């Protein structure tokens, strides 16, 4: 009997080939959609600051903490968009996680705001997740 060599306990996956044009396009779309989300959140932060400057904010501490939270999200989404644009493998997870959370938010918005806003949030979230998945699996660098 011939003994076969022992299997390696940690086989290395085969390297991925270069991305297809469709994967490049999906990555650009995903990056653009995440950048759009960052701009929208930044717009809300500016709106809150204008309301505060005009003296229409109800509670100073709530408004300030809301703006700080929005700025954190703007920074995170901007960094994620840049990572998607550069096809960095660690950018896909936060993009998908954030946009999965957009789905219940969009559904919850329907009774509160005009329907086109809720539909826009849903479409933005779902299309970003789809574009991020269509980028394909990205290799670790």
N, CA, C and O atoms as a DFTB+ gen file, in Angstrom:
564 C
 N C O
     1  1       0.833      -1.173       0.000
     2  2       0.000       0.000       0.000
     3  2       0.875       1.231       0.000
     4  3       1.872       1.310       0.717
     5  1       0.490       2.170      -0.802
     6  2       1.246       3.415      -0.796
     7  2       0.503       4.417       0.064
     8  3      -0.718       4.549      -0.015
     9  1       1.241       5.100       0.863
    10  2       0.636       6.093       1.756
    11  2       0.597       7.433       1.036
    12  3       1.584       7.873       0.445
    13  1      -0.546       8.058       1.099
    14  2      -0.649       9.386       0.497
    15  2      -0.106      10.411       1.482
    16  3      -0.165      10.200       2.693
    17  1       0.410      11.492       0.982
    18  2       0.960      12.503       1.890
    19  2      -0.156      13.073       2.758
    20  3      -1.295      13.197       2.310
    21  1       0.170      13.414       3.988
    22  2      -0.865      13.953       4.871
    23  2      -1.386      15.285       4.328
    24  3      -0.653      16.097       3.764
    25  1      -2.682      15.459       4.530
    26  2      -3.305      16.699       4.063
    27  2      -2.835      17.854       4.931
    28  3      -2.669      17.712       6.143
    29  1      -2.628      18.974       4.308
    30  2      -2.215      20.162       5.038
    31  2      -3.368      20.621       5.917
    32  3      -4.501      20.698       5.443
    33  1      -3.109      20.931       7.198
    34  2      -4.202      21.326       8.084
    35  2      -4.801      22.688       7.712
    36  3      -5.958      22.956       8.035
    37  1      -4.040      23.538       7.046
    38  2      -4.531      24.872       6.695
    39  2      -4.257      25.131       5.217
    40  3      -3.314      25.840       4.864
    41  1      -5.097      24.546       4.353
    42  2      -4.828      24.757       2.930
    43  2      -5.078      26.213       2.549
    44  3      -6.037      26.837       3.003
    45  1      -4.202      26.729       1.716
    46  2      -4.341      28.105       1.249
    47  2      -5.344      28.127       0.101
    48  3      -5.271      27.298      -0.806
    49  1      -6.275      29.067       0.138
    50  2      -7.203      29.146      -0.990
    51  2      -6.466      29.609      -2.245
    52  3      -5.468      30.328      -2.184
    53  1      -6.996      29.170      -3.375
    54  2      -6.368      29.589      -4.619
    55  2      -6.559      31.092      -4.783
    56  3      -7.623      31.623      -4.463
    57  1      -5.537      31.776      -5.279
    58  2      -5.684      33.223      -5.467
    59  2      -6.773      33.514      -6.497
    60  3      -6.953      32.779      -7.468
    61  1      -7.481      34.590      -6.257
    62  2      -8.525      35.003      -7.175
    63  2      -7.894      35.667      -8.386
    64  3      -6.832      36.282      -8.291
    65  1      -8.553      35.537      -9.511
    66  2      -8.074      36.212     -10.712
    67  2      -8.393      37.696     -10.632
    68  3      -9.009      38.156      -9.670
    69  1      -7.980      38.430     -11.626
    70  2      -8.286      39.862     -11.630
    71  2      -9.797      40.065     -11.734
    72  3     -10.497      39.234     -12.313
    73  1     -10.298      41.156     -11.180
    74  2     -11.744      41.389     -11.223
    75  2     -12.224      41.618     -12.654
    76  3     -11.518      42.182     -13.490
    77  1     -13.421      41.172     -12.897
    78  2     -14.033      41.368     -14.212
    79  2     -14.507      42.818     -14.335
    80  3     -14.623      43.514     -13.327
    81  1     -14.777      43.270     -15.533
    82  2     -15.320      44.625     -15.687
    83  2     -16.637      44.815     -14.923
    84  3     -16.900      45.893     -14.389
    85  1     -17.454      43.772     -14.877
    86  2     -18.715      43.862     -14.131
    87  2     -18.442      44.054     -12.646
    88  3     -19.142      44.824     -11.989
    89  1     -17.441      43.370     -12.106
    90  2     -17.090      43.519     -10.698
    91  2     -16.525      44.910     -10.421
    92  3     -16.800      45.489      -9.370
    93  1     -15.740      45.451     -11.348
    94  2     -15.232      46.817     -11.191
    95  2     -16.389      47.815     -11.172
    96  3     -16.421      48.727     -10.346
    97  1     -17.333      47.633     -12.088
    98  2     -18.483      48.539     -12.158
    99  2     -19.316      48.436     -10.889
   100  3     -19.745      49.454     -10.347
   101  1     -19.549      47.222     -10.413
   102  2     -20.314      47.043      -9.176
   103  2     -19.604      47.709      -8.005
   104  3     -20.254      48.304      -7.145
   105  1     -18.286      47.617      -7.961
   106  2     -17.530      48.268      -6.897
   107  2     -17.653      49.777      -6.947
   108  3     -17.788      50.429      -5.911
   109  1     -17.605      50.337      -8.152
   110  2     -17.766      51.790      -8.294
   111  2     -19.168      52.222      -7.881
   112  3     -19.342      53.249      -7.224
   113  1     -20.160      51.438      -8.267
   114  2     -21.554      51.757      -7.886
   115  2     -21.709      51.682      -6.365
   116  3     -22.297      52.576      -5.757
   117  1     -21.188      50.622      -5.755
   118  2     -21.284      50.481      -4.299
   119  2     -20.588      51.641      -3.596
   120  3     -21.115      52.188      -2.627
   121  1     -19.415      52.015      -4.075
   122  2     -18.683      53.132      -3.466
   123  2     -19.465      54.431      -3.613
   124  3     -19.530      55.224      -2.673
   125  1     -20.058      54.655      -4.779
   126  2     -20.831      55.879      -4.997
   127  2     -22.069      55.923      -4.105
   128  3     -22.414      56.981      -3.578
   129  1     -22.736      54.787      -3.934
   130  2     -23.934      54.758      -3.089
   131  2     -23.585      54.994      -1.622
   132  3     -24.308      55.705      -0.923
   133  1     -22.491      54.410      -1.151
   134  2     -22.078      54.636       0.238
   135  2     -21.641      56.090       0.426
   136  3     -21.912      56.688       1.467
   137  1     -20.968      56.655      -0.571
   138  2     -20.600      58.073      -0.492
   139  2     -21.851      58.959      -0.464
   140  3     -21.885      59.963       0.247
   141  1     -22.869      58.587      -1.231
   142  2     -24.141      59.318      -1.204
   143  2     -24.767      59.263       0.188
   144  3     -25.297      60.260       0.678
   145  1     -24.703      58.099       0.813
   146  2     -25.227      57.974       2.184
   147  2     -24.469      58.891       3.137
   148  3     -25.072      59.518       4.009
   149  1     -23.154      58.971       2.976
   150  2     -22.358      59.868       3.829
   151  2     -22.789      61.313       3.623
   152  3     -22.896      62.068       4.590
   153  1     -23.035      61.706       2.387
   154  2     -23.486      63.069       2.111
   155  2     -24.863      63.352       2.710
   156  3     -25.107      64.444       3.222
   157  1     -25.746      62.385       2.648
   158  2     -27.088      62.556       3.218
   159  2     -27.003      62.737       4.731
   160  3     -27.648      63.623       5.292
   161  1     -26.212      61.900       5.386
   162  2     -26.060      62.018       6.837
   163  2     -25.402      63.351       7.189
   164  3     -25.777      63.981       8.177
   165  1     -24.432      63.782       6.395
   166  2     -23.799      65.087       6.626
   167  2     -24.826      66.205       6.478
   168  3     -24.795      67.180       7.229
   169  1     -25.722      66.071       5.527
   170  2     -26.793      67.054       5.361
   171  2     -27.697      67.142       6.579
   172  3     -28.105      68.230       6.985
   173  1     -28.005      65.990       7.156
   174  2     -28.815      65.995       8.381
   175  2     -28.072      66.676       9.528
   176  3     -28.673      67.409      10.315
   177  1     -26.768      66.433       9.620
   178  2     -25.976      67.074      10.680
   179  2     -25.983      68.587      10.511
   180  3     -26.124      69.320      11.490
   181  1     -25.831      69.059       9.281
   182  2     -25.864      70.503       9.026
   183  2     -27.250      71.054       9.362
   184  3     -27.362      72.130       9.949
   185  1     -28.297      70.329       8.997
   186  2     -29.658      70.750       9.316
   187  2     -29.842      70.909      10.833
   188  3     -30.418      71.896      11.291
   189  1     -29.359      69.949      11.594
   190  2     -29.459      70.026      13.058
   191  2     -28.709      71.239      13.586
   192  3     -29.195      71.930      14.481
   193  1     -27.506      71.507      13.028
   194  2     -26.728      72.668      13.481
   195  2     -27.420      73.982      13.138
   196  3     -27.394      74.921      13.933
   197  1     -28.037      74.055      11.964
   198  2     -28.779      75.265      11.578
   199  2     -29.964      75.460      12.514
   200  3     -30.228      76.574      12.964
   201  1     -30.676      74.381      12.804
   202  2     -31.802      74.459      13.738
   203  2     -31.322      74.956      15.108
   204  3     -31.989      75.763      15.756
   205  1     -30.171      74.467      15.531
   206  2     -29.612      74.889      16.813
   207  2     -29.237      76.371      16.767
   208  3     -29.505      77.104      17.719
   209  1     -28.626      76.814      15.679
   210  2     -28.223      78.224      15.548
   211  2     -29.437      79.151      15.512
   212  3     -29.374      80.283      15.991
   213  1     -30.533      78.668      14.948
   214  2     -31.752      79.477      14.879
   215  2     -32.557      79.423      16.175
   216  3     -33.594      80.074      16.301
   217  1     -32.073      78.649      17.122
   218  2     -32.749      78.552      18.407
   219  2     -33.977      77.662      18.397
   220  3     -34.841      77.791      19.265
   221  1     -34.068      76.764      17.431
   222  2     -35.237      75.906      17.337
   223  2     -34.996      74.496      17.865
   224  3     -35.918      73.681      17.894
   225  1     -33.761      74.203      18.285
   226  2     -33.479      72.898      18.869
   227  2     -34.100      72.810      20.253
   228  3     -33.966      73.733      21.056
   229  1     -34.771      71.716      20.534
   230  2     -35.477      71.570      21.803
   231  2     -34.523      71.392      22.983
   232  3     -34.658      72.067      24.003
   233  1     -33.582      70.502      22.843
   234  2     -32.671      70.185      23.940
   235  2     -31.240      70.256      23.409
   236  3     -30.858      69.478      22.534
   237  1     -30.460      71.180      23.934
   238  2     -29.104      71.421      23.451
   239  2     -28.262      70.151      23.473
   240  3     -27.573      69.859      22.496
   241  1     -28.300      69.397      24.555
   242  2     -27.480      68.201      24.678
   243  2     -27.894      67.138      23.655
   244  3     -27.033      66.476      23.075
   245  1     -29.185      66.969      23.429
   246  2     -29.658      65.981      22.455
   247  2     -29.206      66.361      21.053
   248  3     -28.770      65.504      20.285
   249  1     -29.310      67.641      20.717
   250  2     -28.905      68.098      19.387
   251  2     -27.407      67.902      19.197
   252  3     -26.985      67.409      18.151
   253  1     -26.609      68.268      20.163
   254  2     -25.154      68.137      20.046
   255  2     -24.748      66.667      19.931
   256  3     -23.911      66.324      19.096
   257  1     -25.317      65.814      20.741
   258  2     -24.970      64.393      20.671
   259  2     -25.440      63.769      19.361
   260  3     -24.783      62.874      18.829
   261  1     -26.568      64.234      18.840
   262  2     -27.032      63.739      17.542
   263  2     -26.061      64.138      16.443
   264  3     -25.740      63.331      15.571
   265  1     -25.592      65.383      16.483
   266  2     -24.639      65.848      15.474
   267  2     -23.326      65.082      15.591
   268  3     -22.750      64.694      14.574
   269  1     -22.844      64.857      16.804
   270  2     -21.598      64.103      16.990
   271  2     -21.747      62.683      16.438
   272  3     -20.847      62.176      15.768
   273  1     -22.876      62.051      16.721
   274  2     -23.118      60.702      16.201
   275  2     -23.153      60.703      14.684
   276  3     -22.594      59.808      14.050
   277  1     -23.803      61.697      14.097
   278  2     -23.869      61.787      12.634
   279  2     -22.482      61.996      12.034
   280  3     -22.165      61.415      10.995
   281  1     -21.654      62.818      12.674
   282  2     -20.303      63.053      12.168
   283  2     -19.496      61.753      12.203
   284  3     -18.725      61.482      11.282
   285  1     -19.665      60.960      13.242
   286  2     -18.981      59.659      13.313
   287  2     -19.418      58.781      12.142
   288  3     -18.588      58.126      11.512
   289  1     -20.719      58.764      11.850
   290  2     -21.208      57.970      10.724
   291  2     -20.698      58.512       9.395
   292  3     -20.382      57.731       8.498
   293  1     -20.611      59.821       9.248
   294  2     -20.093      60.411       8.011
   295  2     -18.644      59.970       7.793
   296  3     -18.269      59.598       6.681
   297  1     -17.840      60.010       8.841
   298  2     -16.442      59.593       8.732
   299  2     -16.358      58.107       8.368
   300  3     -15.603      57.722       7.475
   301  1     -17.135      57.280       9.065
   302  2     -17.106      55.833       8.812
   303  2     -17.594      55.504       7.401
   304  3     -16.986      54.682       6.714
   305  1     -18.671      56.129       6.968
   306  2     -19.185      55.855       5.628
   307  2     -18.233      56.365       4.548
   308  3     -18.079      55.727       3.507
   309  1     -17.604      57.495       4.785
   310  2     -16.643      58.021       3.816
   311  2     -15.443      57.080       3.680
   312  3     -14.977      56.807       2.574
   313  1     -14.966      56.604       4.793
   314  2     -13.837      55.674       4.783
   315  2     -14.225      54.358       4.099
   316  3     -13.429      53.773       3.365
   317  1     -15.453      53.904       4.349
   318  2     -15.944      52.685       3.708
   319  2     -16.072      52.877       2.201
   320  3     -15.705      51.990       1.430
   321  1     -16.593      54.034       1.775
   322  2     -16.713      54.312       0.340
   323  2     -15.338      54.309      -0.323
   324  3     -15.174      53.763      -1.414
   325  1     -14.362      54.911       0.326
   326  2     -13.005      54.923      -0.209
   327  2     -12.450      53.499      -0.309
   328  3     -11.810      53.144      -1.298
   329  1     -12.699      52.696       0.714
   330  2     -12.246      51.303       0.687
   331  2     -12.903      50.501      -0.423
   332  3     -12.244      49.694      -1.080
   333  1     -14.195      50.715      -0.637
   334  2     -14.878      50.023      -1.731
   335  2     -14.314      50.458      -3.081
   336  3     -14.120      49.634      -3.974
   337  1     -14.059      51.728      -3.219
   338  2     -13.514      52.249      -4.477
   339  2     -12.154      51.623      -4.767
   340  3     -11.825      51.336      -5.918
   341  1     -11.360      51.413      -3.705
   342  2     -10.021      50.815      -3.871
   343  2     -10.057      49.298      -3.812
   344  3      -9.017      48.644      -3.880
   345  1     -11.268      48.733      -3.683
   346  2     -11.478      47.278      -3.618
   347  2     -10.749      46.635      -2.435
   348  3     -10.183      45.549      -2.558
   349  1     -10.770      47.312      -1.302
   350  2     -10.159      46.747      -0.094
   351  2     -11.148      45.754       0.513
   352  3     -12.323      46.081       0.677
   353  1     -10.691      44.543       0.848
   354  2     -11.615      43.506       1.313
   355  2     -12.323      43.828       2.632
   356  3     -13.405      43.301       2.890
   357  1     -11.749      44.659       3.443
   358  2     -12.390      44.959       4.723
   359  2     -13.446      46.050       4.611
   360  3     -14.053      46.413       5.619
   361  1     -13.679      46.572       3.443
   362  2     -14.701      47.604       3.257
   363  2     -16.069      47.001       2.984
   364  3     -17.085      47.672       3.167
   365  1     -16.115      45.766       2.556
   366  2     -17.397      45.168       2.213
   367  2     -18.278      44.933       3.441
   368  3     -19.478      45.205       3.393
   369  1     -17.715      44.440       4.522
   370  2     -18.524      44.106       5.704
   371  2     -19.257      45.316       6.289
   372  3     -20.460      45.216       6.529
   373  1     -18.595      46.455       6.531
   374  2     -19.345      47.584       7.077
   375  2     -20.380      48.129       6.096
   376  3     -21.442      48.595       6.509
   377  1     -20.078      48.073       4.804
   378  2     -21.057      48.548       3.814
   379  2     -22.304      47.681       3.844
   380  3     -23.422      48.194       3.805
   381  1     -22.117      46.375       3.911
   382  2     -23.261      45.460       3.941
   383  2     -24.013      45.591       5.265
   384  3     -25.243      45.642       5.272
   385  1     -23.300      45.647       6.370
   386  2     -23.965      45.738       7.680
   387  2     -24.784      47.015       7.799
   388  3     -25.936      46.968       8.229
   389  1     -24.212      48.152       7.426
   390  2     -24.937      49.422       7.523
   391  2     -26.184      49.388       6.653
   392  3     -27.247      49.853       7.064
   393  1     -26.056      48.844       5.463
   394  2     -27.184      48.871       4.541
   395  2     -28.233      47.815       4.848
   396  3     -29.393      47.986       4.474
   397  1     -27.866      46.733       5.515
   398  2     -28.896      45.815       6.015
   399  2     -29.761      46.524       7.061
   400  3     -30.955      46.247       7.168
   401  1     -29.166      47.427       7.824
   402  2     -29.934      48.193       8.810
   403  2     -30.829      49.239       8.154
   404  3     -31.798      49.696       8.762
   405  1     -30.515      49.617       6.933
   406  2     -31.353      50.586       6.218
   407  2     -32.709      49.985       5.843
   408  3     -33.683      50.723       5.698
   409  1     -32.791      48.673       5.685
   410  2     -34.052      48.035       5.273
   411  2     -35.133      48.208       6.333
   412  3     -36.206      48.711       5.999
   413  1     -34.914      47.817       7.606
   414  2     -35.972      48.056       8.590
   415  2     -36.243      49.540       8.823
   416  3     -37.368      49.928       9.138
   417  1     -35.200      50.375       8.666
   418  2     -35.408      51.813       8.801
   419  2     -36.350      52.314       7.715
   420  3     -37.272      53.081       7.994
   421  1     -36.124      51.885       6.488
   422  2     -36.997      52.288       5.390
   423  2     -38.431      51.832       5.603
   424  3     -39.369      52.578       5.320
   425  1     -38.607      50.623       6.095
   426  2     -39.956      50.113       6.364
   427  2     -40.617      50.920       7.481
   428  3     -41.803      51.243       7.400
   429  1     -39.854      51.243       8.515
   430  2     -40.406      52.010       9.637
   431  2     -40.760      53.434       9.235
   432  3     -41.619      54.052       9.864
   433  1     -40.124      53.964       8.208
   434  2     -40.377      55.341       7.789
   435  2     -41.699      55.503       7.038
   436  3     -42.237      56.609       6.998
   437  1     -42.233      54.452       6.448
   438  2     -43.439      54.579       5.622
   439  2     -44.604      55.273       6.325
   440  3     -45.215      56.153       5.719
   441  1     -44.944      54.928       7.565
   442  2     -46.076      55.638       8.183
   443  2     -45.719      57.036       8.693
   444  3     -46.615      57.801       9.048
   445  1     -44.449      57.381       8.735
   446  2     -44.020      58.640       9.345
   447  2     -43.732      59.755       8.351
   448  3     -43.892      60.929       8.683
   449  1     -43.316      59.414       7.153
   450  2     -42.895      60.405       6.159
   451  2     -43.579      60.078       4.833
   452  3     -44.215      59.033       4.700
   453  1     -43.448      60.966       3.858
   454  2     -43.992      60.628       2.538
   455  2     -43.402      59.312       2.017
   456  3     -42.242      58.992       2.279
   457  1     -44.205      58.574       1.290
   458  2     -43.802      57.244       0.830
   459  2     -42.533      57.220       0.012
   460  3     -41.793      56.238       0.058
   461  1     -42.258      58.289      -0.748
   462  2     -41.070      58.283      -1.588
   463  2     -39.789      58.296      -0.755
   464  3     -38.753      57.805      -1.205
   465  1     -39.854      58.852       0.450
   466  2     -38.662      58.858       1.315
   467  2     -38.389      57.446       1.827
   468  3     -37.256      56.968       1.767
   469  1     -39.427      56.782       2.329
   470  2     -39.262      55.402       2.785
   471  2     -38.803      54.490       1.668
   472  3     -37.931      53.644       1.865
   473  1     -39.399      54.663       0.475
   474  2     -38.998      53.851      -0.677
   475  2     -37.558      54.152      -1.072
   476  3     -36.812      53.246      -1.443
   477  1     -37.164      55.425      -0.993
   478  2     -35.785      55.793      -1.328
   479  2     -34.778      55.152      -0.394
   480  3     -33.727      54.681      -0.831
   481  1     -35.100      55.133       0.899
   482  2     -34.205      54.504       1.878
   483  2     -34.092      53.007       1.593
   484  3     -32.999      52.442       1.637
   485  1     -35.229      52.369       1.302
   486  2     -35.210      50.930       0.984
   487  2     -34.395      50.647      -0.276
   488  3     -33.552      49.750      -0.289
   489  1     -34.647      51.405      -1.320
   490  2     -33.946      51.173      -2.587
   491  2     -32.448      51.425      -2.421
   492  3     -31.630      50.660      -2.933
   493  1     -32.088      52.485      -1.715
   494  2     -30.677      52.783      -1.486
   495  2     -29.998      51.657      -0.710
   496  3     -28.908      51.221      -1.078
   497  1     -30.636      51.185       0.363
   498  2     -30.049      50.111       1.157
   499  2     -29.901      48.814       0.382
   500  3     -28.837      48.196       0.398
   501  1     -30.957      48.401      -0.294
   502  2     -30.927      47.127      -1.024
   503  2     -29.959      47.202      -2.202
   504  3     -29.190      46.268      -2.428
   505  1     -29.987      48.293      -2.948
   506  2     -29.097      48.381      -4.108
   507  2     -27.627      48.447      -3.690
   508  3     -26.762      47.951      -4.412
   509  1     -27.332      49.046      -2.548
   510  2     -25.939      49.071      -2.075
   511  2     -25.480      47.676      -1.672
   512  3     -24.355      47.280      -1.975
   513  1     -26.347      46.929      -0.991
   514  2     -25.991      45.549      -0.619
   515  2     -25.767      44.711      -1.866
   516  3     -24.794      43.961      -1.940
   517  1     -26.653      44.827      -2.845
   518  2     -26.514      44.045      -4.076
   519  2     -25.217      44.416      -4.800
   520  3     -24.473      43.534      -5.230
   521  1     -24.946      45.705      -4.934
   522  2     -23.714      46.124      -5.617
   523  2     -22.470      45.645      -4.874
   524  3     -21.478      45.264      -5.495
   525  1     -22.528      45.667      -3.552
   526  2     -21.373      45.214      -2.768
   527  2     -21.153      43.715      -2.946
   528  3     -20.012      43.264      -3.039
   529  1     -22.239      42.938      -2.995
   530  2     -22.093      41.499      -3.240
   531  2     -21.595      41.224      -4.658
   532  3     -20.807      40.303      -4.870
   533  1     -22.046      42.012      -5.618
   534  2     -21.634      41.797      -7.004
   535  2     -20.163      42.133      -7.254
   536  3     -19.611      41.778      -8.296
   537  1     -19.532      42.818      -6.297
   538  2     -18.091      43.090      -6.424
   539  2     -17.292      41.797      -6.409
   540  3     -16.160      41.753      -6.891
   541  1     -17.878      40.755      -5.860
   542  2     -17.161      39.497      -5.710
   543  2     -16.330      39.512      -4.441
   544  3     -16.214      40.528      -3.755
   545  1     -15.758      38.359      -4.151
   546  2     -14.916      38.245      -2.964
   547  2     -13.593      38.933      -3.231
   548  3     -12.963      38.704      -4.263
   549  1     -13.178      39.767      -2.309
   550  2     -11.922      40.496      -2.490
   551  2     -10.812      39.815      -1.694
   552  3     -11.039      39.319      -0.590
   553  1      -9.623      39.798      -2.263
   554  2      -8.491      39.157      -1.609
   555  2      -7.900      40.029      -0.527
   556  3      -7.916      41.256      -0.628
   557  1      -7.374      39.393       0.519
   558  2      -6.615      40.109       1.548
   559  2      -5.318      40.557       0.933
   560  3      -4.728      39.861       0.107
   561  1      -4.888      41.710       1.337
   562  2      -3.633      42.237       0.787
   563  2      -2.501      41.963       1.715
   564  3      -1.363      42.330       1.426
